[in-house]
């Protein structure tokens, strides 16, 4: 998708230099920023949901509260995957 923006020329030149110092074009730097911004909204929504659930004592997405973290089980599963079991 093409996007047209109105930006002061001085800002564009400064941004172009900053992008160049990162080894990117201004176009790539803007795309990266928009992708980050879009992903940030999704992360913020997930964090908000988890905070709300932690306050109410509920489990995420309607899961039953029966599962609890078990360090030994996690390590055992990792070891099994490494062995190819």
C-alpha positions, 0 to 999 in steps of 0.5 A: 500500500502506498501512503502519502504524508505531509512532513516538513522538509527539514524533518525529512532531511534529518530523518533521512540522515538518521535512517542512513546512519542505521543503514536504512532508507527513510522508507524502510525506517518508516515501515519499520516504525509502523510495524512496531507501532502496530505490534505495540498496540497488540502487545498493550492489549495482551498486557491489559488483558493479563493485568485484568485477569490477574486482578480477578484471579481468572485464567486467560481466555477462559482456561480452567485454573487447574494448571500450575507451573511445574519447573520439573515438568518444563525441564523434562519436556525440554530435555525430551525435545532435545533427545528427539523423544 
